[in-house]
């Protein structure tokens, strides 16, 4: 007699995290993906449906992963409307639809205020951005569901990530121009966690019997200069220079509660991740 597999629904199947999470889940579970418009990252081995057909699904899933999110480039009226539709209205609709499932909500460390010091799962929320405020509203909705986990993600990276962000930009600059320019003195700290580690944390959160809020963060933060130096270490003939000023805040996290509750610490080192990103970008030359 075969073993019954868990049934999971991933809303945001075509996203960076959604595609990696599905590849992890499908190893031992039955997975259905829900996508909005794009299809280039969809995993062909599972059933994928457009979001317009989600209401036709039965409430029969062990867990629903809400990965869909909208991050605006600027606060235009159009973007703010979409921000509300995706980050607030959609979670509410899913919560109402799938009453028997555990909901796993992909939130963001953007719900925290800047200049906060070391942030933990219990730190007070007060976002300075419209995006952060919308994710906080989404959290409030999900927290009312009988079974839920909320996971606040720091800077997530890996192959297929947004190439306009810091790590891909300095790698491309190193490959094309043999130089990396860093604003200020390079001391700004950011916390980077590999997408594969985030996917594992999401799976473990789904398997918990308690409702909790977790941090998907690496054990330490790295300065911009440290990251540039790791790139230079791999590519050798790269010059690092400093320009202008950097008034951006540093971010430090304490994820001990999440690590202990989920019995997992991020496994991919930043050095391994950077080597992976370099090889990914080198294929374009």
C-alpha positions as CSV (number, residue, x, y, z in Angstrom):
1,X,0.0,0.0,0.0
2,X,1.4,3.4,-1.0
3,X,2.1,6.2,1.5
4,X,-0.4,9.1,1.3
5,X,1.5,12.2,0.1
6,X,0.9,15.7,1.4
7,X,-1.1,17.9,-0.9
8,X,0.3,21.4,-1.3
9,X,-0.8,24.4,-3.3
10,X,1.7,27.1,-4.3
11,X,0.3,30.5,-5.2
12,X,3.0,32.3,-7.1
13,X,4.4,29.2,-8.9
14,X,6.2,31.3,-11.5
15,X,8.1,33.4,-9.0
16,X,11.7,33.1,-8.1
17,X,11.0,31.5,-4.7
18,X,7.8,29.7,-5.9
19,X,9.7,27.8,-8.6
20,X,12.5,26.7,-6.2
21,X,9.9,25.7,-3.5
22,X,8.0,23.6,-5.9
23,X,11.1,21.6,-6.9
24,X,11.7,21.0,-3.2
25,X,8.1,20.0,-2.4
26,X,7.5,17.7,-5.4
27,X,10.2,15.3,-4.2
28,X,7.8,13.8,-1.6
29,X,4.5,15.6,-2.1
30,X,1.7,16.2,-4.5
31,X,1.9,19.8,-5.7
32,X,-0.3,22.2,-7.6
33,X,1.0,25.5,-8.8
34,X,-1.0,28.7,-9.4
35,X,0.5,31.4,-11.7
36,X,-0.6,34.8,-12.7
37,X,0.7,35.7,-16.2
38,X,4.3,34.5,-16.6
39,X,5.0,30.8,-17.2
40,X,8.8,30.7,-17.9
41,X,9.7,29.3,-14.5
42,X,6.8,26.8,-14.2
43,X,7.8,23.2,-13.3
44,X,6.3,20.9,-16.0
45,X,6.1,17.8,-13.8
46,X,3.3,19.2,-11.7
47,X,-0.2,20.6,-12.4
48,X,-0.2,24.3,-13.0
49,X,-3.3,26.5,-13.3
50,X,-3.9,30.2,-13.9
51,X,-5.1,32.2,-10.9
52,X,-8.4,32.8,-12.7
53,X,-9.1,29.1,-12.1
54,X,-8.1,29.0,-8.4
55,X,-11.7,29.3,-7.2
56,X,-12.5,26.1,-8.9
57,X,-10.2,24.1,-6.6
58,X,-11.5,22.2,-3.6
59,X,-10.4,22.9,0.0
60,X,-8.4,19.7,0.1
61,X,-4.8,20.9,0.6
62,X,-2.6,20.2,3.7
63,X,-1.0,23.6,3.2
64,X,-1.3,26.6,0.8
65,X,1.9,28.6,0.2
66,X,1.2,32.2,-0.5
67,X,4.3,33.3,-2.4
68,X,2.7,35.9,-4.7
69,X,3.8,39.5,-4.0
70,X,4.1,42.8,-5.7
71,X,7.0,45.1,-5.1
72,X,6.5,48.5,-6.7
73,X,9.3,50.5,-8.2
74,X,7.7,53.7,-7.2
75,X,4.5,54.8,-5.4
76,X,2.3,55.7,-8.4
77,X,-1.4,55.3,-8.0
78,X,-1.4,52.3,-10.3
79,X,1.3,50.6,-8.3
80,X,-0.4,51.2,-5.0
81,X,-3.6,49.7,-6.3
82,X,-1.8,46.6,-7.5
83,X,0.1,46.5,-4.2
84,X,-3.2,46.2,-2.4
85,X,-4.7,43.7,-4.8
86,X,-1.8,41.3,-4.6
87,X,-0.5,41.8,-1.1
88,X,-3.7,42.3,0.8
89,X,-6.8,41.3,-1.2
90,X,-5.3,38.0,-2.5
91,X,-4.3,36.7,0.9
92,X,-7.7,37.5,2.2
93,X,-9.4,35.6,-0.7
94,X,-7.1,32.6,-0.1
95,X,-7.8,32.6,3.6
96,X,-11.5,32.6,3.0
97,X,-11.3,29.9,0.3
98,X,-9.0,27.4,2.0
99,X,-10.3,27.2,5.5
100,X,-9.0,23.7,6.2
101,X,-5.4,24.2,5.0
102,X,-2.5,25.6,6.8
103,X,-1.5,28.9,5.2
104,X,2.2,29.7,4.8
105,X,2.6,33.4,4.1
106,X,5.7,34.9,2.4
107,X,6.2,38.2,4.2
108,X,9.2,40.5,4.3
109,X,11.6,42.1,6.7
110,X,10.3,45.3,5.2
111,X,7.6,45.2,7.8
112,X,10.2,46.4,10.3
113,X,11.3,50.0,10.7
114,X,14.8,51.1,9.7
115,X,17.5,51.9,12.3
116,X,16.1,49.3,14.6
117,X,19.2,47.5,15.8
118,X,19.2,43.7,15.9
119,X,15.8,42.5,14.7
120,X,14.1,39.3,16.0
121,X,10.8,37.6,15.3
122,X,9.3,39.5,18.2
123,X,10.5,43.0,17.2
124,X,7.8,45.7,16.8
125,X,6.6,46.4,13.3
126,X,6.4,49.9,11.7
127,X,7.3,49.9,8.1
128,X,8.6,53.0,6.3
129,X,7.5,51.8,2.9
130,X,4.1,51.2,1.2
131,X,5.3,47.7,0.3
132,X,6.1,47.0,4.0
133,X,2.8,48.3,5.1
134,X,1.0,46.1,2.6
135,X,2.8,43.0,3.8
136,X,2.0,43.9,7.4
137,X,-1.7,44.1,6.4
138,X,-1.3,40.7,4.7
139,X,0.2,39.3,7.9
140,X,-2.8,40.6,9.9
141,X,-5.2,38.7,7.6
142,X,-3.2,35.5,7.7
143,X,-2.7,35.6,11.5
144,X,-6.5,35.3,11.9
145,X,-6.6,32.0,10.0
146,X,-6.9,28.9,12.3
147,X,-3.6,27.4,11.0
148,X,-0.8,29.5,9.7
149,X,2.9,30.4,9.5
150,X,4.2,33.8,8.6
151,X,7.8,34.0,7.3
152,X,9.6,37.3,6.9
153,X,12.3,37.0,4.3
154,X,15.5,39.1,4.2
155,X,17.5,39.6,0.9
156,X,16.9,36.4,-1.0
157,X,19.4,35.5,-3.7
158,X,20.3,32.7,-6.1
159,X,20.2,31.9,-9.8
160,X,17.3,33.6,-11.4
161,X,17.1,36.5,-8.9
162,X,16.3,40.1,-9.8
163,X,19.4,41.2,-11.7
164,X,19.0,44.9,-10.8
165,X,19.8,44.2,-7.2
166,X,23.2,44.6,-5.5
167,X,24.9,41.2,-5.8
168,X,24.1,40.6,-9.6
169,X,25.1,44.2,-10.4
170,X,28.5,44.1,-8.8
171,X,29.2,40.7,-10.4
172,X,28.2,42.0,-13.8
173,X,30.4,45.1,-13.3
174,X,33.3,42.9,-12.3
175,X,32.9,40.7,-15.4
176,X,32.3,43.5,-17.9
177,X,34.5,46.3,-16.5
178,X,36.9,44.6,-14.2
179,X,35.8,47.0,-11.5
180,X,33.3,47.3,-8.7
181,X,32.2,50.7,-7.4
182,X,30.8,50.9,-3.9
183,X,28.9,53.8,-2.4
184,X,30.3,55.3,0.8
185,X,32.9,53.3,2.7
186,X,31.2,49.9,1.9
187,X,30.3,49.4,5.5
188,X,26.5,49.0,5.0
189,X,25.4,45.6,6.3
190,X,22.8,43.5,4.5
191,X,21.5,39.9,5.3
192,X,21.5,37.5,2.3
193,X,19.9,34.1,2.4
194,X,19.9,31.6,-0.5
195,X,16.6,30.8,-2.1
196,X,17.1,27.1,-1.5
197,X,17.4,27.7,2.3
198,X,14.2,29.8,2.2
199,X,12.4,27.0,0.4
200,X,13.5,24.5,3.1
201,X,12.3,26.8,5.9
202,X,8.9,27.1,4.2
203,X,8.5,23.4,4.0
204,X,9.4,23.0,7.6
205,X,7.0,25.7,8.6
206,X,4.2,23.9,6.8
207,X,5.0,20.8,8.9
208,X,4.7,22.6,12.2
209,X,1.6,22.1,14.3
210,X,1.8,25.5,15.9
211,X,1.1,29.0,14.5
212,X,4.2,31.1,14.5
213,X,6.1,33.9,12.8
214,X,9.6,33.1,11.6
215,X,12.5,34.9,10.1
216,X,14.1,33.6,6.9
217,X,17.5,35.1,7.5
218,X,21.2,34.1,7.4
219,X,23.2,33.7,10.6
220,X,25.1,36.9,9.9
221,X,25.0,40.1,7.7
222,X,27.7,41.1,5.4
223,X,29.0,44.5,4.4
224,X,29.0,45.7,0.8
225,X,32.8,45.7,0.9
226,X,32.9,42.1,2.2
227,X,30.7,41.0,-0.7
228,X,32.7,42.9,-3.3
229,X,35.9,41.3,-1.8
230,X,34.4,37.8,-2.2
231,X,33.7,38.6,-5.9
232,X,37.2,39.9,-6.4
233,X,38.6,36.8,-4.7
234,X,37.0,34.6,-7.4
235,X,37.7,36.9,-10.4
236,X,41.1,38.2,-9.3
237,X,41.8,41.1,-11.7
238,X,39.0,43.3,-10.3
239,X,39.5,46.7,-8.8
240,X,37.2,47.9,-5.9
241,X,36.7,51.6,-5.6
242,X,34.5,53.9,-3.4
243,X,32.3,56.7,-4.7
244,X,29.9,59.2,-3.1
245,X,28.0,58.4,0.1
246,X,25.7,55.7,1.3
247,X,23.0,56.8,3.7
248,X,21.2,53.4,3.6
249,X,20.7,51.6,6.9
250,X,22.4,48.4,7.9
251,X,20.3,45.4,8.9
252,X,21.1,42.8,11.6
253,X,18.9,39.9,12.6
254,X,18.6,37.3,15.3
255,X,16.9,34.2,13.9
256,X,17.6,31.8,16.8
257,X,13.9,31.2,17.5
258,X,13.2,30.3,13.9
259,X,16.3,28.1,13.7
260,X,15.3,26.2,16.9
261,X,11.6,25.9,16.1
262,X,12.2,24.7,12.5
263,X,15.3,22.7,13.4
264,X,17.2,24.2,10.5
265,X,19.9,26.8,9.8
266,X,20.7,28.1,6.4
267,X,23.2,25.7,4.7
268,X,24.4,27.7,1.7
269,X,27.3,30.0,2.6
270,X,27.5,33.4,1.0
271,X,30.8,32.4,-0.7
272,X,29.2,29.4,-2.3
273,X,26.3,31.5,-3.4
274,X,28.5,34.1,-5.0
275,X,30.4,31.5,-6.9
276,X,27.1,30.1,-8.1
277,X,26.0,33.6,-9.2
278,X,29.3,34.3,-11.0
279,X,29.0,31.1,-13.0
280,X,25.4,32.0,-13.9
281,X,26.4,35.5,-15.1
282,X,29.5,34.2,-17.0
283,X,27.3,32.1,-19.3
284,X,26.0,35.4,-20.7
285,X,29.4,36.4,-22.1
